[in-house]
């Protein structure tokens, strides 16, 4: 009996090819994204998210006018 669910993965990007979800090949290496990450996917209904990068924390928020602002 399978333990897998038929429910969609809440972390999967809709309509995105799996190749666009690649992680870097190794420490310090980057891969070029082949797709676009929709803001709706990142924010999931909220107006701001926190991003951790190299031990620093950043806040990405959507303004009342629909613009994105990134602050440290």
mmCIF file as Biopython writes it, N, C-alpha, C and O atoms, coordinates in Angstrom:
data_model
#
loop_
_atom_site.group_PDB
_atom_site.id
_atom_site.type_symbol
_atom_site.label_atom_id
_atom_site.label_alt_id
_atom_site.label_comp_id
_atom_site.label_asym_id
_atom_site.label_entity_id
_atom_site.label_seq_id
_atom_site.pdbx_PDB_ins_code
_atom_site.Cartn_x
_atom_site.Cartn_y
_atom_site.Cartn_z
_atom_site.occupancy
_atom_site.B_iso_or_equiv
_atom_site.auth_seq_id
_atom_site.auth_asym_id
_atom_site.pdbx_PDB_model_num
ATOM 1   N N  . UNK A ? 1  ? 0.846  -1.180 0.000   1.0 0.0 1  A 1 
ATOM 2   C CA . UNK A ? 1  ? 0.000  0.000  0.000   1.0 0.0 1  A 1 
ATOM 3   C C  . UNK A ? 1  ? 0.888  1.239  0.000   1.0 0.0 1  A 1 
ATOM 4   O O  . UNK A ? 1  ? 1.871  1.302  0.739   1.0 0.0 1  A 1 
ATOM 5   N N  . UNK A ? 2  ? 0.554  2.200  -0.807  1.0 0.0 2  A 1 
ATOM 6   C CA . UNK A ? 2  ? 1.353  3.413  -0.943  1.0 0.0 2  A 1 
ATOM 7   C C  . UNK A ? 2  ? 1.014  4.406  0.146   1.0 0.0 2  A 1 
ATOM 8   O O  . UNK A ? 2  ? -0.146 4.539  0.537   1.0 0.0 2  A 1 
ATOM 9   N N  . UNK A ? 3  ? 2.031  5.110  0.641   1.0 0.0 3  A 1 
ATOM 10  C CA . UNK A ? 3  ? 1.829  6.142  1.657   1.0 0.0 3  A 1 
ATOM 11  C C  . UNK A ? 3  ? 1.762  7.524  1.031   1.0 0.0 3  A 1 
ATOM 12  O O  . UNK A ? 3  ? 1.599  8.519  1.737   1.0 0.0 3  A 1 
ATOM 13  N N  . UNK A ? 4  ? 1.889  7.593  -0.295  1.0 0.0 4  A 1 
ATOM 14  C CA . UNK A ? 4  ? 1.854  8.883  -0.967  1.0 0.0 4  A 1 
ATOM 15  C C  . UNK A ? 4  ? 0.430  9.375  -1.067  1.0 0.0 4  A 1 
ATOM 16  O O  . UNK A ? 4  ? -0.496 8.582  -1.237  1.0 0.0 4  A 1 
ATOM 17  N N  . UNK A ? 5  ? 0.249  10.669 -0.963  1.0 0.0 5  A 1 
ATOM 18  C CA . UNK A ? 5  ? -1.065 11.289 -1.030  1.0 0.0 5  A 1 
ATOM 19  C C  . UNK A ? 5  ? -1.311 11.802 -2.439  1.0 0.0 5  A 1 
ATOM 20  O O  . UNK A ? 5  ? -0.372 12.146 -3.157  1.0 0.0 5  A 1 
ATOM 21  N N  . UNK A ? 6  ? -2.579 11.851 -2.829  1.0 0.0 6  A 1 
ATOM 22  C CA . UNK A ? 6  ? -2.949 12.423 -4.115  1.0 0.0 6  A 1 
ATOM 23  C C  . UNK A ? 6  ? -3.092 13.941 -4.024  1.0 0.0 6  A 1 
ATOM 24  O O  . UNK A ? 6  ? -3.328 14.596 -5.040  1.0 0.0 6  A 1 
ATOM 25  N N  . UNK A ? 7  ? -2.954 14.508 -2.832  1.0 0.0 7  A 1 
ATOM 26  C CA . UNK A ? 7  ? -3.077 15.950 -2.657  1.0 0.0 7  A 1 
ATOM 27  C C  . UNK A ? 7  ? -1.887 16.643 -3.299  1.0 0.0 7  A 1 
ATOM 28  O O  . UNK A ? 7  ? -0.770 16.128 -3.259  1.0 0.0 7  A 1 
ATOM 29  N N  . UNK A ? 8  ? -2.123 17.823 -3.897  1.0 0.0 8  A 1 
ATOM 30  C CA . UNK A ? 8  ? -1.002 18.548 -4.516  1.0 0.0 8  A 1 
ATOM 31  C C  . UNK A ? 8  ? -0.010 19.024 -3.470  1.0 0.0 8  A 1 
ATOM 32  O O  . UNK A ? 8  ? -0.373 19.312 -2.330  1.0 0.0 8  A 1 
ATOM 33  N N  . UNK A ? 9  ? 1.239  19.100 -3.876  1.0 0.0 9  A 1 
ATOM 34  C CA . UNK A ? 9  ? 2.310  19.575 -3.000  1.0 0.0 9  A 1 
ATOM 35  C C  . UNK A ? 9  ? 2.150  21.083 -2.800  1.0 0.0 9  A 1 
ATOM 36  O O  . UNK A ? 9  ? 2.219  21.829 -3.777  1.0 0.0 9  A 1 
ATOM 37  N N  . UNK A ? 10 ? 1.935  21.562 -1.553  1.0 0.0 10 A 1 
ATOM 38  C CA . UNK A ? 10 ? 1.738  22.991 -1.332  1.0 0.0 10 A 1 
ATOM 39  C C  . UNK A ? 10 ? 2.987  23.814 -1.613  1.0 0.0 10 A 1 
ATOM 40  O O  . UNK A ? 10 ? 2.906  25.036 -1.729  1.0 0.0 10 A 1 
ATOM 41  N N  . UNK A ? 11 ? 4.148  23.160 -1.724  1.0 0.0 11 A 1 
ATOM 42  C CA . UNK A ? 11 ? 5.389  23.879 -1.980  1.0 0.0 11 A 1 
ATOM 43  C C  . UNK A ? 11 ? 5.772  23.857 -3.452  1.0 0.0 11 A 1 
ATOM 44  O O  . UNK A ? 11 ? 6.734  24.513 -3.852  1.0 0.0 11 A 1 
ATOM 45  N N  . UNK A ? 12 ? 5.040  23.121 -4.250  1.0 0.0 12 A 1 
ATOM 46  C CA . UNK A ? 12 ? 5.353  23.041 -5.678  1.0 0.0 12 A 1 
ATOM 47  C C  . UNK A ? 12 ? 4.863  24.298 -6.376  1.0 0.0 12 A 1 
ATOM 48  O O  . UNK A ? 12 ? 3.781  24.809 -6.083  1.0 0.0 12 A 1 
ATOM 49  N N  . UNK A ? 13 ? 5.680  24.789 -7.307  1.0 0.0 13 A 1 
ATOM 50  C CA . UNK A ? 13 ? 5.290  25.966 -8.061  1.0 0.0 13 A 1 
ATOM 51  C C  . UNK A ? 13 ? 4.350  25.542 -9.176  1.0 0.0 13 A 1 
ATOM 52  O O  . UNK A ? 13 ? 4.661  24.616 -9.925  1.0 0.0 13 A 1 
ATOM 53  N N  . UNK A ? 14 ? 3.196  26.208 -9.300  1.0 0.0 14 A 1 
ATOM 54  C CA . UNK A ? 14 ? 2.276  25.835 -10.358 1.0 0.0 14 A 1 
ATOM 55  C C  . UNK A ? 14 ? 2.864  26.137 -11.731 1.0 0.0 14 A 1 
ATOM 56  O O  . UNK A ? 14 ? 3.463  27.192 -11.943 1.0 0.0 14 A 1 
ATOM 57  N N  . UNK A ? 15 ? 2.689  25.207 -12.654 1.0 0.0 15 A 1 
ATOM 58  C CA . UNK A ? 15 ? 3.108  25.380 -14.051 1.0 0.0 15 A 1 
ATOM 59  C C  . UNK A ? 15 ? 4.591  25.662 -14.222 1.0 0.0 15 A 1 
ATOM 60  O O  . UNK A ? 15 ? 4.986  26.219 -15.246 1.0 0.0 15 A 1 
ATOM 61  N N  . UNK A ? 16 ? 5.421  25.300 -13.260 1.0 0.0 16 A 1 
ATOM 62  C CA . UNK A ? 16 ? 6.858  25.548 -13.383 1.0 0.0 16 A 1 
ATOM 63  C C  . UNK A ? 16 ? 7.563  24.238 -13.699 1.0 0.0 16 A 1 
ATOM 64  O O  . UNK A ? 16 ? 7.317  23.225 -13.045 1.0 0.0 16 A 1 
ATOM 65  N N  . UNK A ? 17 ? 8.431  24.253 -14.691 1.0 0.0 17 A 1 
ATOM 66  C CA . UNK A ? 17 ? 9.178  23.030 -14.978 1.0 0.0 17 A 1 
ATOM 67  C C  . UNK A ? 17 ? 10.124 22.721 -13.831 1.0 0.0 17 A 1 
ATOM 68  O O  . UNK A ? 17 ? 10.653 23.634 -13.197 1.0 0.0 17 A 1 
ATOM 69  N N  . UNK A ? 18 ? 10.344 21.429 -13.559 1.0 0.0 18 A 1 
ATOM 70  C CA . UNK A ? 18 ? 11.196 21.056 -12.437 1.0 0.0 18 A 1 
ATOM 71  C C  . UNK A ? 18 ? 12.619 21.585 -12.622 1.0 0.0 18 A 1 
ATOM 72  O O  . UNK A ? 18 ? 13.336 21.768 -11.638 1.0 0.0 18 A 1 
ATOM 73  N N  . UNK A ? 19 ? 13.038 21.832 -13.860 1.0 0.0 19 A 1 
ATOM 74  C CA . UNK A ? 19 ? 14.386 22.346 -14.090 1.0 0.0 19 A 1 
ATOM 75  C C  . UNK A ? 19 ? 14.572 23.743 -13.516 1.0 0.0 19 A 1 
ATOM 76  O O  . UNK A ? 19 ? 15.705 24.158 -13.273 1.0 0.0 19 A 1 
ATOM 77  N N  . UNK A ? 20 ? 13.468 24.490 -13.290 1.0 0.0 20 A 1 
ATOM 78  C CA . UNK A ? 20 ? 13.598 25.837 -12.742 1.0 0.0 20 A 1 
ATOM 79  C C  . UNK A ? 20 ? 13.753 25.820 -11.227 1.0 0.0 20 A 1 
ATOM 80  O O  . UNK A ? 20 ? 13.969 26.866 -10.614 1.0 0.0 20 A 1 
ATOM 81  N N  . UNK A ? 21 ? 13.646 24.644 -10.620 1.0 0.0 21 A 1 
ATOM 82  C CA . UNK A ? 21 ? 13.746 24.537 -9.173  1.0 0.0 21 A 1 
ATOM 83  C C  . UNK A ? 21 ? 15.085 23.975 -8.738  1.0 0.0 21 A 1 
ATOM 84  O O  . UNK A ? 21 ? 15.214 23.499 -7.611  1.0 0.0 21 A 1 
ATOM 85  N N  . UNK A ? 22 ? 16.085 24.021 -9.608  1.0 0.0 22 A 1 
ATOM 86  C CA . UNK A ? 22 ? 17.395 23.459 -9.295  1.0 0.0 22 A 1 
ATOM 87  C C  . UNK A ? 22 ? 18.094 24.228 -8.180  1.0 0.0 22 A 1 
ATOM 88  O O  . UNK A ? 22 ? 18.004 25.452 -8.094  1.0 0.0 22 A 1 
ATOM 89  N N  . UNK A ? 23 ? 18.780 23.490 -7.343  1.0 0.0 23 A 1 
ATOM 90  C CA . UNK A ? 23 ? 19.618 24.089 -6.311  1.0 0.0 23 A 1 
ATOM 91  C C  . UNK A ? 23 ? 21.022 24.268 -6.865  1.0 0.0 23 A 1 
ATOM 92  O O  . UNK A ? 23 ? 21.394 23.599 -7.829  1.0 0.0 23 A 1 
ATOM 93  N N  . UNK A ? 24 ? 21.812 25.166 -6.270  1.0 0.0 24 A 1 
ATOM 94  C CA . UNK A ? 24 ? 23.198 25.316 -6.729  1.0 0.0 24 A 1 
ATOM 95  C C  . UNK A ? 24 ? 23.929 23.977 -6.699  1.0 0.0 24 A 1 
ATOM 96  O O  . UNK A ? 24 ? 23.645 23.123 -5.860  1.0 0.0 24 A 1 
ATOM 97  N N  . UNK A ? 25 ? 24.867 23.806 -7.619  1.0 0.0 25 A 1 
ATOM 98  C CA . UNK A ? 25 ? 25.607 22.551 -7.748  1.0 0.0 25 A 1 
ATOM 99  C C  . UNK A ? 25 ? 26.526 22.316 -6.556  1.0 0.0 25 A 1 
ATOM 100 O O  . UNK A ? 25 ? 26.829 21.165 -6.244  1.0 0.0 25 A 1 
ATOM 101 N N  . UNK A ? 26 ? 26.967 23.345 -5.899  1.0 0.0 26 A 1 
ATOM 102 C CA . UNK A ? 26 ? 27.845 23.198 -4.751  1.0 0.0 26 A 1 
ATOM 103 C C  . UNK A ? 26 ? 27.991 24.535 -4.040  1.0 0.0 26 A 1 
ATOM 104 O O  . UNK A ? 26 ? 27.488 25.546 -4.529  1.0 0.0 26 A 1 
ATOM 105 N N  . UNK A ? 27 ? 28.664 24.562 -2.901  1.0 0.0 27 A 1 
ATOM 106 C CA . UNK A ? 27 ? 28.836 25.809 -2.162  1.0 0.0 27 A 1 
ATOM 107 C C  . UNK A ? 27 ? 29.482 26.885 -3.039  1.0 0.0 27 A 1 
ATOM 108 O O  . UNK A ? 27 ? 30.500 26.649 -3.689  1.0 0.0 27 A 1 
ATOM 109 N N  . UNK A ? 28 ? 28.878 28.050 -3.041  1.0 0.0 28 A 1 
ATOM 110 C CA . UNK A ? 28 ? 29.419 29.182 -3.790  1.0 0.0 28 A 1 
ATOM 111 C C  . UNK A ? 28 ? 29.105 29.155 -5.267  1.0 0.0 28 A 1 
ATOM 112 O O  . UNK A ? 28 ? 29.402 30.117 -5.976  1.0 0.0 28 A 1 
ATOM 113 N N  . UNK A ? 29 ? 28.508 28.074 -5.750  1.0 0.0 29 A 1 
ATOM 114 C CA . UNK A ? 29 ? 28.179 27.971 -7.166  1.0 0.0 29 A 1 
ATOM 115 C C  . UNK A ? 29 ? 26.728 28.380 -7.380  1.0 0.0 29 A 1 
ATOM 116 O O  . UNK A ? 29 ? 25.884 28.172 -6.508  1.0 0.0 29 A 1 
ATOM 117 N N  . UNK A ? 30 ? 26.441 28.956 -8.528  1.0 0.0 30 A 1 
ATOM 118 C CA . UNK A ? 30 ? 25.087 29.372 -8.855  1.0 0.0 30 A 1 
ATOM 119 C C  . UNK A ? 30 ? 24.640 28.714 -10.142 1.0 0.0 30 A 1 
ATOM 120 O O  . UNK A ? 30 ? 25.444 28.402 -11.020 1.0 0.0 30 A 1 
ATOM 121 N N  . UNK A ? 31 ? 23.353 28.512 -10.232 1.0 0.0 31 A 1 
ATOM 122 C CA . UNK A ? 31 ? 22.783 28.083 -11.493 1.0 0.0 31 A 1 
ATOM 123 C C  . UNK A ? 31 ? 21.861 29.195 -11.968 1.0 0.0 31 A 1 
ATOM 124 O O  . UNK A ? 31 ? 21.294 29.922 -11.152 1.0 0.0 31 A 1 
ATOM 125 N N  . UNK A ? 32 ? 21.710 29.331 -13.246 1.0 0.0 32 A 1 
ATOM 126 C CA . UNK A ? 32 ? 20.817 30.352 -13.793 1.0 0.0 32 A 1 
ATOM 127 C C  . UNK A ? 32 ? 19.396 29.828 -13.745 1.0 0.0 32 A 1 
ATOM 128 O O  . UNK A ? 32 ? 19.124 28.736 -14.243 1.0 0.0 32 A 1 
ATOM 129 N N  . UNK A ? 33 ? 18.482 30.588 -13.154 1.0 0.0 33 A 1 
ATOM 130 C CA . UNK A ? 33 ? 17.095 30.130 -13.125 1.0 0.0 33 A 1 
ATOM 131 C C  . UNK A ? 33 ? 16.526 30.115 -14.532 1.0 0.0 33 A 1 
ATOM 132 O O  . UNK A ? 33 ? 16.784 31.020 -15.326 1.0 0.0 33 A 1 
ATOM 133 N N  . UNK A ? 34 ? 15.752 29.088 -14.835 1.0 0.0 34 A 1 
ATOM 134 C CA . UNK A ? 34 ? 15.146 29.000 -16.152 1.0 0.0 34 A 1 
ATOM 135 C C  . UNK A ? 34 ? 13.691 29.430 -16.112 1.0 0.0 34 A 1 
ATOM 136 O O  . UNK A ? 34 ? 13.019 29.449 -17.143 1.0 0.0 34 A 1 
ATOM 137 N N  . UNK A ? 35 ? 13.200 29.775 -14.929 1.0 0.0 35 A 1 
ATOM 138 C CA . UNK A ? 35 ? 11.807 30.191 -14.811 1.0 0.0 35 A 1 
ATOM 139 C C  . UNK A ? 35 ? 11.672 31.386 -13.904 1.0 0.0 35 A 1 
ATOM 140 O O  . UNK A ? 35 ? 12.652 31.903 -13.368 1.0 0.0 35 A 1 
ATOM 141 N N  . UNK A ? 36 ? 10.462 31.806 -13.744 1.0 0.0 36 A 1 
ATOM 142 C CA . UNK A ? 36 ? 10.144 32.955 -12.902 1.0 0.0 36 A 1 
ATOM 143 C C  . UNK A ? 36 ? 9.360  32.453 -11.698 1.0 0.0 36 A 1 
ATOM 144 O O  . UNK A ? 36 ? 8.478  31.606 -11.839 1.0 0.0 36 A 1 
ATOM 145 N N  . UNK A ? 37 ? 9.677  32.974 -10.507 1.0 0.0 37 A 1 
ATOM 146 C CA . UNK A ? 37 ? 8.945  32.618 -9.296  1.0 0.0 37 A 1 
ATOM 147 C C  . UNK A ? 37 ? 7.883  33.694 -9.078  1.0 0.0 37 A 1 
ATOM 148 O O  . UNK A ? 37 ? 8.221  34.851 -8.826  1.0 0.0 37 A 1 
ATOM 149 N N  . UNK A ? 38 ? 6.620  33.331 -9.169  1.0 0.0 38 A 1 
ATOM 150 C CA . UNK A ? 38 ? 5.556  34.323 -8.963  1.0 0.0 38 A 1 
ATOM 151 C C  . UNK A ? 38 ? 5.556  34.827 -7.519  1.0 0.0 38 A 1 
ATOM 152 O O  . UNK A ? 38 ? 5.783  34.057 -6.586  1.0 0.0 38 A 1 
ATOM 153 N N  . UNK A ? 39 ? 5.301  36.119 -7.344  1.0 0.0 39 A 1 
ATOM 154 C CA . UNK A ? 39 ? 5.253  36.704 -6.002  1.0 0.0 39 A 1 
ATOM 155 C C  . UNK A ? 39 ? 4.186  36.019 -5.157  1.0 0.0 39 A 1 
ATOM 156 O O  . UNK A ? 39 ? 4.369  35.845 -3.952  1.0 0.0 39 A 1 
ATOM 157 N N  . UNK A ? 40 ? 3.074  35.627 -5.773  1.0 0.0 40 A 1 
ATOM 158 C CA . UNK A ? 40 ? 2.016  34.934 -5.027  1.0 0.0 40 A 1 
ATOM 159 C C  . UNK A ? 40 ? 2.528  33.645 -4.407  1.0 0.0 40 A 1 
ATOM 160 O O  . UNK A ? 40 ? 2.108  33.269 -3.312  1.0 0.0 40 A 1 
ATOM 161 N N  . UNK A ? 41 ? 3.439  32.962 -5.108  1.0 0.0 41 A 1 
ATOM 162 C CA . UNK A ? 41 ? 4.028  31.732 -4.585  1.0 0.0 41 A 1 
ATOM 163 C C  . UNK A ? 41 ? 4.875  32.038 -3.349  1.0 0.0 41 A 1 
ATOM 164 O O  . UNK A ? 41 ? 4.835  31.287 -2.375  1.0 0.0 41 A 1 
ATOM 165 N N  . UNK A ? 42 ? 5.639  33.129 -3.379  1.0 0.0 42 A 1 
ATOM 166 C CA . UNK A ? 42 ? 6.487  33.482 -2.243  1.0 0.0 42 A 1 
ATOM 167 C C  . UNK A ? 42 ? 5.675  33.985 -1.056  1.0 0.0 42 A 1 
ATOM 168 O O  . UNK A ? 42 ? 5.906  33.571 0.080   1.0 0.0 42 A 1 
ATOM 169 N N  . UNK A ? 43 ? 4.731  34.873 -1.316  1.0 0.0 43 A 1 
ATOM 170 C CA . UNK A ? 43 ? 4.005  35.537 -0.237  1.0 0.0 43 A 1 
ATOM 171 C C  . UNK A ? 43 ? 2.850  34.709 0.313   1.0 0.0 43 A 1 
ATOM 172 O O  . UNK A ? 43 ? 2.485  34.878 1.477   1.0 0.0 43 A 1 
ATOM 173 N N  . UNK A ? 44 ? 2.268  33.827 -0.479  1.0 0.0 44 A 1 
ATOM 174 C CA . UNK A ? 44 ? 1.177  32.945 -0.055  1.0 0.0 44 A 1 
ATOM 175 C C  . UNK A ? 44 ? 0.105  33.685 0.738   1.0 0.0 44 A 1 
ATOM 176 O O  . UNK A ? 44 ? -0.309 33.238 1.807   1.0 0.0 44 A 1 
ATOM 177 N N  . UNK A ? 45 ? -0.339 34.824 0.204   1.0 0.0 45 A 1 
ATOM 178 C CA . UNK A ? 45 ? -1.423 35.579 0.821   1.0 0.0 45 A 1 
ATOM 179 C C  . UNK A ? 45 ? -1.000 36.616 1.851   1.0 0.0 45 A 1 
ATOM 180 O O  . UNK A ? 45 ? -1.829 37.428 2.262   1.0 0.0 45 A 1 
ATOM 181 N N  . UNK A ? 46 ? 0.248  36.619 2.281   1.0 0.0 46 A 1 
ATOM 182 C CA . UNK A ? 46 ? 0.669  37.620 3.265   1.0 0.0 46 A 1 
ATOM 183 C C  . UNK A ? 46 ? 1.262  38.829 2.544   1.0 0.0 46 A 1 
ATOM 184 O O  . UNK A ? 46 ? 1.500  38.776 1.337   1.0 0.0 46 A 1 
ATOM 185 N N  . UNK A ? 47 ? 1.494  39.893 3.257   1.0 0.0 47 A 1 
ATOM 186 C CA . UNK A ? 47 ? 2.023  41.122 2.662   1.0 0.0 47 A 1 
ATOM 187 C C  . UNK A ? 47 ? 3.537  41.247 2.794   1.0 0.0 47 A 1 
ATOM 188 O O  . UNK A ? 47 ? 4.147  42.100 2.150   1.0 0.0 47 A 1 
ATOM 189 N N  . UNK A ? 48 ? 4.144  40.406 3.622   1.0 0.0 48 A 1 
ATOM 190 C CA . UNK A ? 48 ? 5.594  40.450 3.750   1.0 0.0 48 A 1 
ATOM 191 C C  . UNK A ? 48 ? 6.148  39.085 4.115   1.0 0.0 48 A 1 
ATOM 192 O O  . UNK A ? 48 ? 5.469  38.249 4.712   1.0 0.0 48 A 1 
ATOM 193 N N  . UNK A ? 49 ? 7.415  38.884 3.734   1.0 0.0 49 A 1 
ATOM 194 C CA . UNK A ? 49 ? 8.122  37.656 4.070   1.0 0.0 49 A 1 
ATOM 195 C C  . UNK A ? 49 ? 9.508  38.031 4.571   1.0 0.0 49 A 1 
ATOM 196 O O  . UNK A ? 49 ? 10.011 39.114 4.272   1.0 0.0 49 A 1 
ATOM 197 N N  . UNK A ? 50 ? 10.114 37.149 5.322   1.0 0.0 50 A 1 
ATOM 198 C CA . UNK A ? 50 ? 11.483 37.338 5.785   1.0 0.0 50 A 1 
ATOM 199 C C  . UNK A ? 50 ? 12.380 36.410 4.987   1.0 0.0 50 A 1 
ATOM 200 O O  . UNK A ? 50 ? 12.036 35.254 4.739   1.0 0.0 50 A 1 
ATOM 201 N N  . UNK A ? 51 ? 13.534 36.929 4.586   1.0 0.0 51 A 1 
ATOM 202 C CA . UNK A ? 51 ? 14.500 36.166 3.807   1.0 0.0 51 A 1 
ATOM 203 C C  . UNK A ? 51 ? 15.807 36.154 4.572   1.0 0.0 51 A 1 
ATOM 204 O O  . UNK A ? 51 ? 16.284 37.205 5.000   1.0 0.0 51 A 1 
ATOM 205 N N  . UNK A ? 52 ? 16.394 34.981 4.749   1.0 0.0 52 A 1 
ATOM 206 C CA . UNK A ? 52 ? 17.695 34.847 5.395   1.0 0.0 52 A 1 
ATOM 207 C C  . UNK A ? 52 ? 18.729 34.608 4.307   1.0 0.0 52 A 1 
ATOM 208 O O  . UNK A ? 52 ? 18.581 33.710 3.478   1.0 0.0 52 A 1 
ATOM 209 N N  . UNK A ? 53 ? 19.791 35.432 4.320   1.0 0.0 53 A 1 
ATOM 210 C CA . UNK A ? 53 ? 20.856 35.309 3.314   1.0 0.0 53 A 1 
ATOM 211 C C  . UNK A ? 53 ? 22.198 35.574 3.979   1.0 0.0 53 A 1 
ATOM 212 O O  . UNK A ? 53 ? 22.454 36.668 4.481   1.0 0.0 53 A 1 
ATOM 213 N N  . UNK A ? 54 ? 23.050 34.553 3.975   1.0 0.0 54 A 1 
ATOM 214 C CA . UNK A ? 54 ? 24.390 34.658 4.561   1.0 0.0 54 A 1 
ATOM 215 C C  . UNK A ? 54 ? 24.356 35.197 5.988   1.0 0.0 54 A 1 
ATOM 216 O O  . UNK A ? 54 ? 25.161 36.052 6.358   1.0 0.0 54 A 1 
ATOM 217 N N  . UNK A ? 55 ? 23.422 34.692 6.777   1.0 0.0 55 A 1 
ATOM 218 C CA . UNK A ? 55 ? 23.339 35.085 8.179   1.0 0.0 55 A 1 
ATOM 219 C C  . UNK A ? 55 ? 22.646 36.412 8.429   1.0 0.0 55 A 1 
ATOM 220 O O  . UNK A ? 55 ? 22.477 36.809 9.582   1.0 0.0 55 A 1 
ATOM 221 N N  . UNK A ? 56 ? 22.246 37.100 7.382   1.0 0.0 56 A 1 
ATOM 222 C CA . UNK A ? 56 ? 21.535 38.376 7.512   1.0 0.0 56 A 1 
ATOM 223 C C  . UNK A ? 56 ? 20.054 38.137 7.218   1.0 0.0 56 A 1 
ATOM 224 O O  . UNK A ? 56 ? 19.703 37.232 6.461   1.0 0.0 56 A 1 
ATOM 225 N N  . UNK A ? 57 ? 19.193 38.952 7.819   1.0 0.0 57 A 1 
ATOM 226 C CA . UNK A ? 57 ? 17.755 38.825 7.607   1.0 0.0 57 A 1 
ATOM 227 C C  . UNK A ? 57 ? 17.243 40.046 6.856   1.0 0.0 57 A 1 
ATOM 228 O O  . UNK A ? 57 ? 17.586 41.185 7.174   1.0 0.0 57 A 1 
ATOM 229 N N  . UNK A ? 58 ? 16.424 39.781 5.864   1.0 0.0 58 A 1 
ATOM 230 C CA . UNK A ? 58 ? 15.841 40.827 5.026   1.0 0.0 58 A 1 
ATOM 231 C C  . UNK A ? 58 ? 14.331 40.685 5.042   1.0 0.0 58 A 1 
ATOM 232 O O  . UNK A ? 58 ? 13.806 39.584 5.208   1.0 0.0 58 A 1 
ATOM 233 N N  . UNK A ? 59 ? 13.634 41.796 4.869   1.0 0.0 59 A 1 
ATOM 234 C CA . UNK A ? 59 ? 12.180 41.814 4.822   1.0 0.0 59 A 1 
ATOM 235 C C  . UNK A ? 59 ? 11.764 42.258 3.424   1.0 0.0 59 A 1 
ATOM 236 O O  . UNK A ? 59 ? 12.150 43.332 2.963   1.0 0.0 59 A 1 
ATOM 237 N N  . UNK A ? 60 ? 10.979 41.428 2.758   1.0 0.0 60 A 1 
ATOM 238 C CA . UNK A ? 60 ? 10.436 41.763 1.445   1.0 0.0 60 A 1 
ATOM 239 C C  . UNK A ? 60 ? 8.947  41.959 1.633   1.0 0.0 60 A 1 
ATOM 240 O O  . UNK A ? 60 ? 8.244  41.060 2.093   1.0 0.0 60 A 1 
ATOM 241 N N  . UNK A ? 61 ? 8.462  43.161 1.268   1.0 0.0 61 A 1 
ATOM 242 C CA . UNK A ? 61 ? 7.047  43.429 1.486   1.0 0.0 61 A 1 
ATOM 243 C C  . UNK A ? 61 ? 6.404  44.049 0.256   1.0 0.0 61 A 1 
ATOM 244 O O  . UNK A ? 61 ? 7.066  44.646 -0.593  1.0 0.0 61 A 1 
ATOM 245 N N  . UNK A ? 62 ? 5.097  43.884 0.195   1.0 0.0 62 A 1 
ATOM 246 C CA . UNK A ? 62 ? 4.302  44.468 -0.873  1.0 0.0 62 A 1 
ATOM 247 C C  . UNK A ? 62 ? 3.665  45.736 -0.316  1.0 0.0 62 A 1 
ATOM 248 O O  . UNK A ? 62 ? 2.996  45.696 0.716   1.0 0.0 62 A 1 
ATOM 249 N N  . UNK A ? 63 ? 3.873  46.859 -0.999  1.0 0.0 63 A 1 
ATOM 250 C CA . UNK A ? 63 ? 3.302  48.130 -0.547  1.0 0.0 63 A 1 
ATOM 251 C C  . UNK A ? 63 ? 1.823  48.209 -0.908  1.0 0.0 63 A 1 
ATOM 252 O O  . UNK A ? 63 ? 1.292  47.347 -1.609  1.0 0.0 63 A 1 
ATOM 253 N N  . UNK A ? 64 ? 1.168  49.259 -0.418  1.0 0.0 64 A 1 
ATOM 254 C CA . UNK A ? 64 ? -0.246 49.488 -0.742  1.0 0.0 64 A 1 
ATOM 255 C C  . UNK A ? 64 ? -0.438 49.690 -2.242  1.0 0.0 64 A 1 
ATOM 256 O O  . UNK A ? 64 ? -1.510 49.412 -2.780  1.0 0.0 64 A 1 
ATOM 257 N N  . UNK A ? 65 ? 0.606  50.176 -2.913  1.0 0.0 65 A 1 
ATOM 258 C CA . UNK A ? 65 ? 0.536  50.411 -4.365  1.0 0.0 65 A 1 
ATOM 259 C C  . UNK A ? 65 ? 0.968  49.194 -5.179  1.0 0.0 65 A 1 
ATOM 260 O O  . UNK A ? 65 ? 1.047  49.269 -6.405  1.0 0.0 65 A 1 
ATOM 261 N N  . UNK A ? 66 ? 1.249  48.066 -4.506  1.0 0.0 66 A 1 
ATOM 262 C CA . UNK A ? 66 ? 1.600  46.844 -5.202  1.0 0.0 66 A 1 
ATOM 263 C C  . UNK A ? 66 ? 3.070  46.730 -5.590  1.0 0.0 66 A 1 
ATOM 264 O O  . UNK A ? 66 ? 3.438  45.846 -6.364  1.0 0.0 66 A 1 
ATOM 265 N N  . UNK A ? 67 ? 3.918  47.618 -5.060  1.0 0.0 67 A 1 
ATOM 266 C CA . UNK A ? 67 ? 5.358  47.553 -5.338  1.0 0.0 67 A 1 
ATOM 267 C C  . UNK A ? 67 ? 6.032  46.646 -4.309  1.0 0.0 67 A 1 
ATOM 268 O O  . UNK A ? 67 ? 5.497  46.410 -3.225  1.0 0.0 67 A 1 
ATOM 269 N N  . UNK A ? 68 ? 7.209  46.146 -4.664  1.0 0.0 68 A 1 
ATOM 270 C CA . UNK A ? 68 ? 7.998  45.331 -3.739  1.0 0.0 68 A 1 
ATOM 271 C C  . UNK A ? 68 ? 9.115  46.169 -3.144  1.0 0.0 68 A 1 
ATOM 272 O O  . UNK A ? 68 ? 9.791  46.910 -3.856  1.0 0.0 68 A 1 
ATOM 273 N N  . UNK A ? 69 ? 9.307  46.050 -1.832  1.0 0.0 69 A 1 
ATOM 274 C CA . UNK A ? 69 ? 10.390 46.755 -1.148  1.0 0.0 69 A 1 
ATOM 275 C C  . UNK A ? 69 ? 11.163 45.737 -0.313  1.0 0.0 69 A 1 
ATOM 276 O O  . UNK A ? 69 ? 10.581 44.985 0.468   1.0 0.0 69 A 1 
ATOM 277 N N  . UNK A ? 70 ? 12.486 45.728 -0.494  1.0 0.0 70 A 1 
ATOM 278 C CA . UNK A ? 70 ? 13.367 44.847 0.266   1.0 0.0 70 A 1 
ATOM 279 C C  . UNK A ? 70 ? 14.181 45.711 1.221   1.0 0.0 70 A 1 
ATOM 280 O O  . UNK A ? 70 ? 14.865 46.642 0.796   1.0 0.0 70 A 1 
ATOM 281 N N  . UNK A ? 71 ? 14.107 45.399 2.519   1.0 0.0 71 A 1 
ATOM 282 C CA . UNK A ? 71 ? 14.871 46.153 3.521   1.0 0.0 71 A 1 
ATOM 283 C C  . UNK A ? 71 ? 15.646 45.176 4.393   1.0 0.0 71 A 1 
ATOM 284 O O  . UNK A ? 71 ? 15.261 44.018 4.557   1.0 0.0 71 A 1 
ATOM 285 N N  . UNK A ? 72 ? 16.740 45.669 4.943   1.0 0.0 72 A 1 
ATOM 286 C CA . UNK A ? 72 ? 17.585 44.863 5.815   1.0 0.0 72 A 1 
ATOM 287 C C  . UNK A ? 72 ? 17.183 45.119 7.248   1.0 0.0 72 A 1 
ATOM 288 O O  . UNK A ? 72 ? 17.767 44.541 8.165   1.0 0.0 72 A 1 
#
